């Protein structure tokens, strides 16, 4: 799989998250809700995909598993 395919999959996943957030609603203080107030859906999805990439890269470089921020506190 090339970079283009991985990027496409991340954006598709982010769009699914955005659509679910719009359908089901999110907490007003969440990062995604704030982004959706300021930006169009596609830009919010791309920003979310970029955020996911940064998190994935950090986990890979530190060789750590994902820690849910809600349960980590």
Predicted model as a PDB file, atoms N, CA, C, CB and O in Angstrom, pLDDT in the B-factor column:
MODEL        1                                                                  
ATOM      1  N   UNK A   1       0.835  -1.172   0.000  1.00 69.00           N  
ATOM      2  CA  UNK A   1       0.000   0.000   0.000  1.00 69.00           C  
ATOM      3  C   UNK A   1       0.881   1.237   0.000  1.00 69.00           C  
ATOM      4  CB  UNK A   1      -0.950  -0.003   1.203  1.00 69.00           C  
ATOM      5  O   UNK A   1       1.852   1.319   0.752  1.00 69.00           O  
ATOM      6  N   UNK A   2       0.541   2.184  -0.835  1.00 79.00           N  
ATOM      7  CA  UNK A   2       1.338   3.393  -0.922  1.00 79.00           C  
ATOM      8  C   UNK A   2       0.836   4.483   0.001  1.00 79.00           C  
ATOM      9  CB  UNK A   2       1.357   3.894  -2.329  1.00 79.00           C  
ATOM     10  O   UNK A   2      -0.188   4.335   0.668  1.00 79.00           O  
ATOM     11  N   UNK A   3       1.574   5.578   0.027  1.00 84.00           N  
ATOM     12  CA  UNK A   3       1.194   6.711   0.868  1.00 84.00           C  
ATOM     13  C   UNK A   3      -0.178   7.262   0.484  1.00 84.00           C  
ATOM     14  CB  UNK A   3       2.244   7.816   0.770  1.00 84.00           C  
ATOM     15  O   UNK A   3      -0.970   7.652   1.341  1.00 84.00           O  
ATOM     16  N   UNK A   4      -0.437   7.283  -0.811  1.00 88.00           N  
ATOM     17  CA  UNK A   4      -1.706   7.826  -1.293  1.00 88.00           C  
ATOM     18  C   UNK A   4      -2.884   7.014  -0.759  1.00 88.00           C  
ATOM     19  CB  UNK A   4      -1.731   7.848  -2.829  1.00 88.00           C  
ATOM     20  O   UNK A   4      -3.908   7.578  -0.374  1.00 88.00           O  
ATOM     21  N   UNK A   5      -2.736   5.693  -0.737  1.00 91.00           N  
ATOM     22  CA  UNK A   5      -3.802   4.820  -0.242  1.00 91.00           C  
ATOM     23  C   UNK A   5      -4.009   5.003   1.254  1.00 91.00           C  
ATOM     24  CB  UNK A   5      -3.482   3.356  -0.549  1.00 91.00           C  
ATOM     25  O   UNK A   5      -5.146   5.053   1.723  1.00 91.00           O  
ATOM     26  N   UNK A   6      -2.927   5.103   1.998  1.00 91.00           N  
ATOM     27  CA  UNK A   6      -3.030   5.276   3.441  1.00 91.00           C  
ATOM     28  C   UNK A   6      -3.682   6.615   3.756  1.00 91.00           C  
ATOM     29  CB  UNK A   6      -1.642   5.180   4.106  1.00 91.00           C  
ATOM     30  O   UNK A   6      -4.541   6.696   4.635  1.00 91.00           O  
ATOM     31  N   UNK A   7      -3.285   7.657   3.053  1.00 92.00           N  
ATOM     32  CA  UNK A   7      -3.877   8.979   3.262  1.00 92.00           C  
ATOM     33  C   UNK A   7      -5.370   8.945   2.968  1.00 92.00           C  
ATOM     34  CB  UNK A   7      -3.184  10.030   2.378  1.00 92.00           C  
ATOM     35  O   UNK A   7      -6.166   9.519   3.711  1.00 92.00           O  
ATOM     36  N   UNK A   8      -5.749   8.274   1.887  1.00 94.00           N  
ATOM     37  CA  UNK A   8      -7.157   8.170   1.512  1.00 94.00           C  
ATOM     38  C   UNK A   8      -7.956   7.440   2.600  1.00 94.00           C  
ATOM     39  CB  UNK A   8      -7.300   7.437   0.162  1.00 94.00           C  
ATOM     40  O   UNK A   8      -9.059   7.862   2.948  1.00 94.00           O  
ATOM     41  N   UNK A   9      -7.402   6.354   3.133  1.00 95.00           N  
ATOM     42  CA  UNK A   9      -8.087   5.602   4.181  1.00 95.00           C  
ATOM     43  C   UNK A   9      -8.250   6.426   5.458  1.00 95.00           C  
ATOM     44  CB  UNK A   9      -7.325   4.319   4.487  1.00 95.00           C  
ATOM     45  O   UNK A   9      -9.285   6.352   6.119  1.00 95.00           O  
ATOM     46  N   UNK A  10      -7.234   7.204   5.801  1.00 95.00           N  
ATOM     47  CA  UNK A  10      -7.329   8.053   6.991  1.00 95.00           C  
ATOM     48  C   UNK A  10      -8.411   9.117   6.822  1.00 95.00           C  
ATOM     49  CB  UNK A  10      -5.978   8.720   7.281  1.00 95.00           C  
ATOM     50  O   UNK A  10      -9.152   9.402   7.763  1.00 95.00           O  
ATOM     51  N   UNK A  11      -8.505   9.701   5.636  1.00 95.00           N  
ATOM     52  CA  UNK A  11      -9.520  10.727   5.398  1.00 95.00           C  
ATOM     53  C   UNK A  11     -10.912  10.107   5.383  1.00 95.00           C  
ATOM     54  CB  UNK A  11      -9.248  11.462   4.073  1.00 95.00           C  
ATOM     55  O   UNK A  11     -11.859  10.711   5.886  1.00 95.00           O  
ATOM     56  N   UNK A  12     -11.052   8.909   4.812  1.00 96.00           N  
ATOM     57  CA  UNK A  12     -12.346   8.231   4.823  1.00 96.00           C  
ATOM     58  C   UNK A  12     -12.775   7.932   6.259  1.00 96.00           C  
ATOM     59  CB  UNK A  12     -12.283   6.928   3.996  1.00 96.00           C  
ATOM     60  O   UNK A  12     -13.936   8.131   6.615  1.00 96.00           O  
ATOM     61  N   UNK A  13     -11.848   7.459   7.076  1.00 96.00           N  
ATOM     62  CA  UNK A  13     -12.154   7.202   8.478  1.00 96.00           C  
ATOM     63  C   UNK A  13     -12.515   8.465   9.236  1.00 96.00           C  
ATOM     64  CB  UNK A  13     -10.988   6.532   9.144  1.00 96.00           C  
ATOM     65  O   UNK A  13     -13.417   8.458  10.073  1.00 96.00           O  
ATOM     66  N   UNK A  14     -11.813   9.548   8.943  1.00 96.00           N  
ATOM     67  CA  UNK A  14     -12.103  10.820   9.600  1.00 96.00           C  
ATOM     68  C   UNK A  14     -13.472  11.343   9.175  1.00 96.00           C  
ATOM     69  CB  UNK A  14     -11.014  11.855   9.277  1.00 96.00           C  
ATOM     70  O   UNK A  14     -14.207  11.888   9.998  1.00 96.00           O  
ATOM     71  N   UNK A  15     -13.821  11.181   7.893  1.00 96.00           N  
ATOM     72  CA  UNK A  15     -15.144  11.598   7.423  1.00 96.00           C  
ATOM     73  C   UNK A  15     -16.236  10.791   8.122  1.00 96.00           C  
ATOM     74  CB  UNK A  15     -15.253  11.433   5.892  1.00 96.00           C  
ATOM     75  O   UNK A  15     -17.295  11.333   8.439  1.00 96.00           O  
ATOM     76  N   UNK A  16     -15.991   9.511   8.364  1.00 96.00           N  
ATOM     77  CA  UNK A  16     -16.969   8.690   9.079  1.00 96.00           C  
ATOM     78  C   UNK A  16     -17.145   9.211  10.507  1.00 96.00           C  
ATOM     79  CB  UNK A  16     -16.529   7.203   9.095  1.00 96.00           C  
ATOM     80  O   UNK A  16     -18.266   9.243  11.017  1.00 96.00           O  
ATOM     81  N   UNK A  17     -16.060   9.616  11.152  1.00 94.00           N  
ATOM     82  CA  UNK A  17     -16.141  10.176  12.503  1.00 94.00           C  
ATOM     83  C   UNK A  17     -16.911  11.493  12.500  1.00 94.00           C  
ATOM     84  CB  UNK A  17     -14.733  10.388  13.083  1.00 94.00           C  
ATOM     85  O   UNK A  17     -17.720  11.747  13.392  1.00 94.00           O  
ATOM     86  N   UNK A  18     -16.658  12.324  11.500  1.00 95.00           N  
ATOM     87  CA  UNK A  18     -17.344  13.614  11.401  1.00 95.00           C  
ATOM     88  C   UNK A  18     -18.836  13.392  11.183  1.00 95.00           C  
ATOM     89  CB  UNK A  18     -16.751  14.468  10.251  1.00 95.00           C  
ATOM     90  O   UNK A  18     -19.659  14.040  11.830  1.00 95.00           O  
ATOM     91  N   UNK A  19     -19.189  12.487  10.284  1.00 95.00           N  
ATOM     92  CA  UNK A  19     -20.603  12.220  10.024  1.00 95.00           C  
ATOM     93  C   UNK A  19     -21.300  11.660  11.254  1.00 95.00           C  
ATOM     94  CB  UNK A  19     -20.754  11.253   8.859  1.00 95.00           C  
ATOM     95  O   UNK A  19     -22.440  12.025  11.540  1.00 95.00           O  
ATOM     96  N   UNK A  20     -20.627  10.776  11.985  1.00 94.00           N  
ATOM     97  CA  UNK A  20     -21.209  10.230  13.214  1.00 94.00           C  
ATOM     98  C   UNK A  20     -21.376  11.328  14.258  1.00 94.00           C  
ATOM     99  CB  UNK A  20     -20.330   9.090  13.775  1.00 94.00           C  
ATOM    100  O   UNK A  20     -22.372  11.350  14.981  1.00 94.00           O  
ATOM    101  N   UNK A  21     -20.412  12.239  14.341  1.00 93.00           N  
ATOM    102  CA  UNK A  21     -20.502  13.340  15.300  1.00 93.00           C  
ATOM    103  C   UNK A  21     -21.672  14.257  14.951  1.00 93.00           C  
ATOM    104  CB  UNK A  21     -19.184  14.141  15.331  1.00 93.00           C  
ATOM    105  O   UNK A  21     -22.353  14.765  15.842  1.00 93.00           O  
ATOM    106  N   UNK A  22     -21.901  14.466  13.674  1.00 92.00           N  
ATOM    107  CA  UNK A  22     -23.012  15.322  13.260  1.00 92.00           C  
ATOM    108  C   UNK A  22     -24.344  14.623  13.532  1.00 92.00           C  
ATOM    109  CB  UNK A  22     -22.889  15.688  11.761  1.00 92.00           C  
ATOM    110  O   UNK A  22     -25.291  15.250  14.007  1.00 92.00           O  
ATOM    111  N   UNK A  23     -24.415  13.332  13.231  1.00 93.00           N  
ATOM    112  CA  UNK A  23     -25.654  12.575  13.430  1.00 93.00           C  
ATOM    113  C   UNK A  23     -25.993  12.405  14.904  1.00 93.00           C  
ATOM    114  CB  UNK A  23     -25.544  11.213  12.773  1.00 93.00           C  
ATOM    115  O   UNK A  23     -27.121  12.668  15.322  1.00 93.00           O  
ATOM    116  N   UNK A  24     -25.027  11.969  15.683  1.00 91.00           N  
ATOM    117  CA  UNK A  24     -25.277  11.632  17.086  1.00 91.00           C  
ATOM    118  C   UNK A  24     -25.015  12.785  18.035  1.00 91.00           C  
ATOM    119  CB  UNK A  24     -24.432  10.464  17.487  1.00 91.00           C  
ATOM    120  O   UNK A  24     -25.499  12.784  19.167  1.00 91.00           O  
ATOM    121  N   UNK A  25     -24.255  13.764  17.583  1.00 86.00           N  
ATOM    122  CA  UNK A  25     -23.903  14.885  18.442  1.00 86.00           C  
ATOM    123  C   UNK A  25     -22.661  14.563  19.274  1.00 86.00           C  
ATOM    124  CB  UNK A  25     -25.080  15.244  19.357  1.00 86.00           C  
ATOM    125  O   UNK A  25     -22.387  13.401  19.576  1.00 86.00           O  
ATOM    126  N   UNK A  26     -21.932  15.582  19.630  1.00 83.00           N  
ATOM    127  CA  UNK A  26     -20.742  15.426  20.466  1.00 83.00           C  
ATOM    128  C   UNK A  26     -20.807  16.451  21.591  1.00 83.00           C  
ATOM    129  CB  UNK A  26     -19.428  15.595  19.627  1.00 83.00           C  
ATOM    130  O   UNK A  26     -21.619  17.377  21.562  1.00 83.00           O  
ATOM    131  N   UNK A  27     -19.957  16.273  22.560  1.00 84.00           N  
ATOM    132  CA  UNK A  27     -19.878  17.246  23.649  1.00 84.00           C  
ATOM    133  C   UNK A  27     -19.406  18.581  23.082  1.00 84.00           C  
ATOM    134  CB  UNK A  27     -18.918  16.751  24.780  1.00 84.00           C  
ATOM    135  O   UNK A  27     -18.509  18.624  22.241  1.00 84.00           O  
ATOM    136  N   UNK A  28     -20.004  19.647  23.539  1.00 84.00           N  
ATOM    137  CA  UNK A  28     -19.673  20.978  23.025  1.00 84.00           C  
ATOM    138  C   UNK A  28     -18.207  21.348  23.225  1.00 84.00           C  
ATOM    139  CB  UNK A  28     -20.544  22.013  23.691  1.00 84.00           C  
ATOM    140  O   UNK A  28     -17.648  22.130  22.456  1.00 84.00           O  
ATOM    141  N   UNK A  29     -17.593  20.788  24.250  1.00 86.00           N  
ATOM    142  CA  UNK A  29     -16.207  21.152  24.545  1.00 86.00           C  
ATOM    143  C   UNK A  29     -15.205  20.268  23.808  1.00 86.00           C  
ATOM    144  CB  UNK A  29     -15.956  21.069  26.037  1.00 86.00           C  
ATOM    145  O   UNK A  29     -13.999  20.472  23.945  1.00 86.00           O  
ATOM    146  N   UNK A  30     -15.670  19.297  23.036  1.00 90.00           N  
ATOM    147  CA  UNK A  30     -14.738  18.398  22.348  1.00 90.00           C  
ATOM    148  C   UNK A  30     -14.025  19.123  21.213  1.00 90.00           C  
ATOM    149  CB  UNK A  30     -15.480  17.164  21.805  1.00 90.00           C  
ATOM    150  O   UNK A  30     -14.523  20.106  20.663  1.00 90.00           O  
ATOM    151  N   UNK A  31     -12.866  18.615  20.886  1.00 92.00           N  
ATOM    152  CA  UNK A  31     -12.051  19.204  19.825  1.00 92.00           C  
ATOM    153  C   UNK A  31     -12.804  19.192  18.501  1.00 92.00           C  
ATOM    154  CB  UNK A  31     -10.719  18.451  19.686  1.00 92.00           C  
ATOM    155  O   UNK A  31     -12.793  20.178  17.765  1.00 92.00           O  
ATOM    156  N   UNK A  32     -13.462  18.062  18.200  1.00 93.00           N  
ATOM    157  CA  UNK A  32     -14.166  17.932  16.920  1.00 93.00           C  
ATOM    158  C   UNK A  32     -15.365  18.871  16.838  1.00 93.00           C  
ATOM    159  CB  UNK A  32     -14.625  16.490  16.714  1.00 93.00           C  
ATOM    160  O   UNK A  32     -15.615  19.456  15.784  1.00 93.00           O  
ATOM    161  N   UNK A  33     -16.100  19.022  17.918  1.00 93.00           N  
ATOM    162  CA  UNK A  33     -17.250  19.931  17.915  1.00 93.00           C  
ATOM    163  C   UNK A  33     -16.796  21.369  17.675  1.00 93.00           C  
ATOM    164  CB  UNK A  33     -18.024  19.832  19.246  1.00 93.00           C  
ATOM    165  O   UNK A  33     -17.432  22.105  16.920  1.00 93.00           O  
ATOM    166  N   UNK A  34     -15.709  21.765  18.309  1.00 94.00           N  
ATOM    167  CA  UNK A  34     -15.185  23.117  18.115  1.00 94.00           C  
ATOM    168  C   UNK A  34     -14.718  23.322  16.675  1.00 94.00           C  
ATOM    169  CB  UNK A  34     -14.029  23.388  19.088  1.00 94.00           C  
ATOM    170  O   UNK A  34     -14.919  24.390  16.098  1.00 94.00           O  
ATOM    171  N   UNK A  35     -14.092  22.292  16.098  1.00 94.00           N  
ATOM    172  CA  UNK A  35     -13.623  22.380  14.719  1.00 94.00           C  
ATOM    173  C   UNK A  35     -14.806  22.485  13.745  1.00 94.00           C  
ATOM    174  CB  UNK A  35     -12.750  21.156  14.372  1.00 94.00           C  
ATOM    175  O   UNK A  35     -14.759  23.254  12.785  1.00 94.00           O  
ATOM    176  N   UNK A  36     -15.859  21.710  13.999  1.00 94.00           N  
ATOM    177  CA  UNK A  36     -17.029  21.734  13.114  1.00 94.00           C  
ATOM    178  C   UNK A  36     -17.770  23.062  13.180  1.00 94.00           C  
ATOM    179  CB  UNK A  36     -17.979  20.603  13.470  1.00 94.00           C  
ATOM    180  O   UNK A  36     -18.435  23.443  12.217  1.00 94.00           O  
ATOM    181  N   UNK A  37     -17.667  23.772  14.299  1.00 94.00           N  
ATOM    182  CA  UNK A  37     -18.277  25.100  14.393  1.00 94.00           C  
ATOM    183  C   UNK A  37     -17.550  26.100  13.506  1.00 94.00           C  
ATOM    184  CB  UNK A  37     -18.276  25.590  15.844  1.00 94.00           C  
ATOM    185  O   UNK A  37     -18.170  27.002  12.943  1.00 94.00           O  
ATOM    186  N   UNK A  38     -16.223  25.938  13.380  1.00 94.00           N  
ATOM    187  CA  UNK A  38     -15.403  26.931  12.675  1.00 94.00           C  
ATOM    188  C   UNK A  38     -15.163  26.618  11.212  1.00 94.00           C  
ATOM    189  CB  UNK A  38     -14.092  27.065  13.354  1.00 94.00           C  
ATOM    190  O   UNK A  38     -15.007  27.531  10.401  1.00 94.00           O  
ATOM    191  N   UNK A  39     -15.131  25.326  10.860  1.00 94.00           N  
ATOM    192  CA  UNK A  39     -14.688  24.930   9.524  1.00 94.00           C  
ATOM    193  C   UNK A  39     -15.739  24.066   8.828  1.00 94.00           C  
ATOM    194  CB  UNK A  39     -13.356  24.174   9.606  1.00 94.00           C  
ATOM    195  O   UNK A  39     -16.586  23.466   9.490  1.00 94.00           O  
ATOM    196  N   UNK A  40     -15.689  24.000   7.498  1.00 96.00           N  
ATOM    197  CA  UNK A  40     -16.562  23.070   6.775  1.00 96.00           C  
ATOM    198  C   UNK A  40     -16.211  21.621   7.122  1.00 96.00           C  
ATOM    199  CB  UNK A  40     -16.451  23.296   5.249  1.00 96.00           C  
ATOM    200  O   UNK A  40     -15.118  21.337   7.613  1.00 96.00           O  
ATOM    201  N   UNK A  41     -17.148  20.718   6.860  1.00 95.00           N  
ATOM    202  CA  UNK A  41     -16.975  19.310   7.237  1.00 95.00           C  
ATOM    203  C   UNK A  41     -15.706  18.685   6.669  1.00 95.00           C  
ATOM    204  CB  UNK A  41     -18.168  18.512   6.781  1.00 95.00           C  
ATOM    205  O   UNK A  41     -14.990  17.984   7.384  1.00 95.00           O  
ATOM    206  N   UNK A  42     -15.422  18.927   5.408  1.00 95.00           N  
ATOM    207  CA  UNK A  42     -14.266  18.271   4.778  1.00 95.00           C  
ATOM    208  C   UNK A  42     -12.962  18.762   5.405  1.00 95.00           C  
ATOM    209  CB  UNK A  42     -14.255  18.534   3.252  1.00 95.00           C  
ATOM    210  O   UNK A  42     -12.033  17.976   5.589  1.00 95.00           O  
ATOM    211  N   UNK A  43     -12.885  20.049   5.735  1.00 96.00           N  
ATOM    212  CA  UNK A  43     -11.673  20.572   6.369  1.00 96.00           C  
ATOM    213  C   UNK A  43     -11.518  20.029   7.786  1.00 96.00           C  
ATOM    214  CB  UNK A  43     -11.702  22.105   6.395  1.00 96.00           C  
ATOM    215  O   UNK A  43     -10.407  19.750   8.236  1.00 96.00           O  
ATOM    216  N   UNK A  44     -12.640  19.882   8.481  1.00 96.00           N  
ATOM    217  CA  UNK A  44     -12.584  19.286   9.822  1.00 96.00           C  
ATOM    218  C   UNK A  44     -12.128  17.833   9.735  1.00 96.00           C  
ATOM    219  CB  UNK A  44     -13.964  19.374  10.520  1.00 96.00           C  
ATOM    220  O   UNK A  44     -11.375  17.366  10.588  1.00 96.00           O  
ATOM    221  N   UNK A  45     -12.584  17.117   8.704  1.00 96.00           N  
ATOM    222  CA  UNK A  45     -12.175  15.720   8.526  1.00 96.00           C  
ATOM    223  C   UNK A  45     -10.684  15.621   8.216  1.00 96.00           C  
ATOM    224  CB  UNK A  45     -12.992  15.060   7.400  1.00 96.00           C  
ATOM    225  O   UNK A  45     -10.005  14.732   8.729  1.00 96.00           O  
ATOM    226  N   UNK A  46     -10.176  16.512   7.396  1.00 96.00           N  
ATOM    227  CA  UNK A  46      -8.751  16.488   7.067  1.00 96.00           C  
ATOM    228  C   UNK A  46      -7.923  16.839   8.302  1.00 96.00           C  
ATOM    229  CB  UNK A  46      -8.441  17.468   5.911  1.00 96.00           C  
ATOM    230  O   UNK A  46      -6.870  16.245   8.533  1.00 96.00           O  
ATOM    231  N   UNK A  47      -8.393  17.797   9.089  1.00 96.00           N  
ATOM    232  CA  UNK A  47      -7.690  18.136  10.329  1.00 96.00           C  
ATOM    233  C   UNK A  47      -7.697  16.942  11.291  1.00 96.00           C  
ATOM    234  CB  UNK A  47      -8.340  19.374  11.002  1.00 96.00           C  
ATOM    235  O   UNK A  47      -6.701  16.677  11.964  1.00 96.00           O  
ATOM    236  N   UNK A  48      -8.819  16.229  11.349  1.00 96.00           N  
ATOM    237  CA  UNK A  48      -8.898  15.051  12.206  1.00 96.00           C  
ATOM    238  C   UNK A  48      -7.964  13.955  11.709  1.00 96.00           C  
ATOM    239  CB  UNK A  48     -10.336  14.530  12.269  1.00 96.00           C  
ATOM    240  O   UNK A  48      -7.315  13.285  12.512  1.00 96.00           O  
ATOM    241  N   UNK A  49      -7.890  13.766  10.390  1.00 96.00           N  
ATOM    242  CA  UNK A  49      -6.977  12.768   9.820  1.00 96.00           C  
ATOM    243  C   UNK A  49      -5.529  13.125  10.155  1.00 96.00           C  
ATOM    244  CB  UNK A  49      -7.165  12.668   8.283  1.00 96.00           C  
ATOM    245  O   UNK A  49      -4.737  12.244  10.491  1.00 96.00           O  
ATOM    246  N   UNK A  50      -5.181  14.398  10.067  1.00 96.00           N  
ATOM    247  CA  UNK A  50      -3.826  14.833  10.421  1.00 96.00           C  
ATOM    248  C   UNK A  50      -3.535  14.594  11.898  1.00 96.00           C  
ATOM    249  CB  UNK A  50      -3.637  16.314  10.087  1.00 96.00           C  
ATOM    250  O   UNK A  50      -2.423  14.214  12.264  1.00 96.00           O  
ATOM    251  N   UNK A  51      -4.534  14.819  12.740  1.00 94.00           N  
ATOM    252  CA  UNK A  51      -4.362  14.577  14.168  1.00 94.00           C  
ATOM    253  C   UNK A  51      -4.150  13.085  14.428  1.00 94.00           C  
ATOM    254  CB  UNK A  51      -5.584  15.095  14.959  1.00 94.00           C  
ATOM    255  O   UNK A  51      -3.328  12.707  15.262  1.00 94.00           O  
ATOM    256  N   UNK A  52      -4.893  12.243  13.712  1.00 93.00           N  
ATOM    257  CA  UNK A  52      -4.727  10.795  13.861  1.00 93.00           C  
ATOM    258  C   UNK A  52      -3.328  10.366  13.431  1.00 93.00           C  
ATOM    259  CB  UNK A  52      -5.788  10.041  13.041  1.00 93.00           C  
ATOM    260  O   UNK A  52      -2.717   9.511  14.072  1.00 93.00           O  
ATOM    261  N   UNK A  53      -2.818  10.953  12.351  1.00 94.00           N  
ATOM    262  CA  UNK A  53      -1.472  10.612  11.876  1.00 94.00           C  
ATOM    263  C   UNK A  53      -0.425  10.978  12.914  1.00 94.00           C  
ATOM    264  CB  UNK A  53      -1.168  11.325  10.550  1.00 94.00           C  
ATOM    265  O   UNK A  53       0.508  10.213  13.159  1.00 94.00           O  
ATOM    266  N   UNK A  54      -0.578  12.151  13.528  1.00 94.00           N  
ATOM    267  CA  UNK A  54       0.384  12.550  14.564  1.00 94.00           C  
ATOM    268  C   UNK A  54       0.349  11.595  15.755  1.00 94.00           C  
ATOM    269  CB  UNK A  54       0.095  13.984  15.037  1.00 94.00           C  
ATOM    270  O   UNK A  54       1.391  11.256  16.316  1.00 94.00           O  
ATOM    271  N   UNK A  55      -0.850  11.163  16.138  1.00 91.00           N  
ATOM    272  CA  UNK A  55      -0.968  10.226  17.247  1.00 91.00           C  
ATOM    273  C   UNK A  55      -0.368   8.865  16.889  1.00 91.00           C  
ATOM    274  CB  UNK A  55      -2.436  10.066  17.650  1.00 91.00           C  
ATOM    275  O   UNK A  55       0.331   8.261  17.703  1.00 91.00           O  
ATOM    276  N   UNK A  56      -0.637   8.386  15.683  1.00 92.00           N  
ATOM    277  CA  UNK A  56      -0.091   7.101  15.246  1.00 92.00           C  
ATOM    278  C   UNK A  56       1.425   7.148  15.209  1.00 92.00           C  
ATOM    279  CB  UNK A  56      -0.642   6.719  13.868  1.00 92.00           C  
ATOM    280  O   UNK A  56       2.097   6.224  15.668  1.00 92.00           O  
ATOM    281  N   UNK A  57       1.962   8.234  14.656  1.00 93.00           N  
ATOM    282  CA  UNK A  57       3.416   8.362  14.583  1.00 93.00           C  
ATOM    283  C   UNK A  57       4.052   8.386  15.975  1.00 93.00           C  
ATOM    284  CB  UNK A  57       3.793   9.627  13.815  1.00 93.00           C  
ATOM    285  O   UNK A  57       5.092   7.768  16.198  1.00 93.00           O  
ATOM    286  N   UNK A  58       3.425   9.098  16.900  1.00 92.00           N  
ATOM    287  CA  UNK A  58       3.954   9.154  18.268  1.00 92.00           C  
ATOM    288  C   UNK A  58       3.923   7.769  18.910  1.00 92.00           C  
ATOM    289  CB  UNK A  58       3.145  10.156  19.125  1.00 92.00           C  
ATOM    290  O   UNK A  58       4.869   7.385  19.597  1.00 92.00           O  
ATOM    291  N   UNK A  59       2.850   7.020  18.692  1.00 93.00           N  
ATOM    292  CA  UNK A  59       2.766   5.679  19.272  1.00 93.00           C  
ATOM    293  C   UNK A  59       3.817   4.756  18.669  1.00 93.00           C  
ATOM    294  CB  UNK A  59       1.368   5.090  19.062  1.00 93.00           C  
ATOM    295  O   UNK A  59       4.409   3.939  19.374  1.00 93.00           O  
ATOM    296  N   UNK A  60       4.047   4.885  17.363  1.00 93.00           N  
ATOM    297  CA  UNK A  60       5.038   4.020  16.711  1.00 93.00           C  
ATOM    298  C   UNK A  60       6.456   4.360  17.148  1.00 93.00           C  
ATOM    299  CB  UNK A  60       4.925   4.137  15.194  1.00 93.00           C  
ATOM    300  O   UNK A  60       7.261   3.460  17.387  1.00 93.00           O  
ATOM    301  N   UNK A  61       6.770   5.649  17.255  1.00 93.00           N  
ATOM    302  CA  UNK A  61       8.138   6.010  17.631  1.00 93.00           C  
ATOM    303  C   UNK A  61       8.436   5.699  19.089  1.00 93.00           C  
ATOM    304  CB  UNK A  61       8.378   7.481  17.366  1.00 93.00           C  
ATOM    305  O   UNK A  61       9.567   5.357  19.433  1.00 93.00           O  
ATOM    306  N   UNK A  62       7.423   5.816  19.953  1.00 92.00           N  
ATOM    307  CA  UNK A  62       7.619   5.519  21.374  1.00 92.00           C  
ATOM    308  C   UNK A  62       7.340   4.054  21.698  1.00 92.00           C  
ATOM    309  CB  UNK A  62       6.723   6.411  22.221  1.00 92.00           C  
ATOM    310  O   UNK A  62       7.554   3.611  22.827  1.00 92.00           O  
ATOM    311  N   UNK A  63       6.869   3.313  20.718  1.00 91.00           N  
ATOM    312  CA  UNK A  63       6.506   1.901  20.882  1.00 91.00           C  
ATOM    313  C   UNK A  63       5.542   1.718  22.046  1.00 91.00           C  
ATOM    314  CB  UNK A  63       7.762   1.044  21.101  1.00 91.00           C  
ATOM    315  O   UNK A  63       5.755   0.882  22.925  1.00 91.00           O  
ATOM    316  N   UNK A  64       4.476   2.516  22.035  1.00 87.00           N  
ATOM    317  CA  UNK A  64       3.458   2.461  23.073  1.00 87.00           C  
ATOM    318  C   UNK A  64       2.120   2.061  22.472  1.00 87.00           C  
ATOM    319  CB  UNK A  64       3.342   3.812  23.792  1.00 87.00           C  
ATOM    320  O   UNK A  64       1.892   2.214  21.272  1.00 87.00           O  
ATOM    321  N   UNK A  65       1.240   1.547  23.323  1.00 87.00           N  
ATOM    322  CA  UNK A  65      -0.125   1.265  22.909  1.00 87.00           C  
ATOM    323  C   UNK A  65      -0.960   2.525  23.087  1.00 87.00           C  
ATOM    324  CB  UNK A  65      -0.724   0.081  23.717  1.00 87.00           C  
ATOM    325  O   UNK A  65      -0.567   3.461  23.783  1.00 87.00           O  
ATOM    326  N   UNK A  66      -2.116   2.525  22.444  1.00 83.00           N  
ATOM    327  CA  UNK A  66      -3.024   3.665  22.554  1.00 83.00           C  
ATOM    328  C   UNK A  66      -3.585   3.755  23.967  1.00 83.00           C  
ATOM    329  CB  UNK A  66      -4.170   3.551  21.527  1.00 83.00           C  
ATOM    330  O   UNK A  66      -4.014   2.756  24.544  1.00 83.00           O  
ATOM    331  N   UNK A  67      -3.574   4.969  24.515  1.00 81.00           N  
ATOM    332  CA  UNK A  67      -4.185   5.227  25.819  1.00 81.00           C  
ATOM    333  C   UNK A  67      -5.343   6.174  25.593  1.00 81.00           C  
ATOM    334  CB  UNK A  67      -3.152   5.821  26.844  1.00 81.00           C  
ATOM    335  O   UNK A  67      -5.154   7.292  25.115  1.00 81.00           O  
ATOM    336  N   UNK A  68      -6.535   5.734  25.932  1.00 79.00           N  
ATOM    337  CA  UNK A  68      -7.716   6.571  25.780  1.00 79.00           C  
ATOM    338  C   UNK A  68      -7.614   7.750  26.739  1.00 79.00           C  
ATOM    339  CB  UNK A  68      -9.015   5.758  26.035  1.00 79.00           C  
ATOM    340  O   UNK A  68      -7.429   7.549  27.940  1.00 79.00           O  
ATOM    341  N   UNK A  69      -7.732   8.994  26.228  1.00 72.00           N  
ATOM    342  CA  UNK A  69      -7.573  10.146  27.113  1.00 72.00           C  
ATOM    343  C   UNK A  69      -8.646  10.208  28.207  1.00 72.00           C  
ATOM    344  CB  UNK A  69      -7.606  11.421  26.298  1.00 72.00           C  
ATOM    345  O   UNK A  69      -8.396  10.759  29.279  1.00 72.00           O  
ATOM    346  N   UNK A  70      -9.822   9.657  27.953  1.00 69.00           N  
ATOM    347  CA  UNK A  70     -10.879   9.703  28.950  1.00 69.00           C  
ATOM    348  C   UNK A  70     -10.582   8.764  30.123  1.00 69.00           C  
ATOM    349  CB  UNK A  70     -12.218   9.342  28.312  1.00 69.00           C  
ATOM    350  O   UNK A  70     -10.902   9.082  31.268  1.00 69.00           O  
ATOM    351  N   UNK A  71      -9.976   7.620  29.844  1.00 73.00           N  
ATOM    352  CA  UNK A  71      -9.682   6.674  30.917  1.00 73.00           C  
ATOM    353  C   UNK A  71      -8.294   6.904  31.530  1.00 73.00           C  
ATOM    354  CB  UNK A  71      -9.785   5.249  30.391  1.00 73.00           C  
ATOM    355  O   UNK A  71      -8.021   6.409  32.624  1.00 73.00           O  
ATOM    356  N   UNK A  72      -7.419   7.640  30.849  1.00 62.00           N  
ATOM    357  CA  UNK A  72      -6.079   7.899  31.361  1.00 62.00           C  
ATOM    358  C   UNK A  72      -6.086   8.892  32.519  1.00 62.00           C  
ATOM    359  CB  UNK A  72      -5.193   8.416  30.250  1.00 62.00           C  
ATOM    360  O   UNK A  72      -5.184   8.882  33.356  1.00 62.00           O  
ATOM    361  N   UNK A  73      -7.105   9.749  32.564  1.00 59.00           N  
ATOM    362  CA  UNK A  73      -7.167  10.772  33.622  1.00 59.00           C  
ATOM    363  C   UNK A  73      -7.549  10.181  34.950  1.00 59.00           C  
ATOM    364  CB  UNK A  73      -8.152  11.861  33.255  1.00 59.00           C  
ATOM    365  O   UNK A  73      -7.645  10.903  35.943  1.00 59.00           O  
TER     366      UNK A  73                                                      
ENDMDL                                                                          
END                                                                             
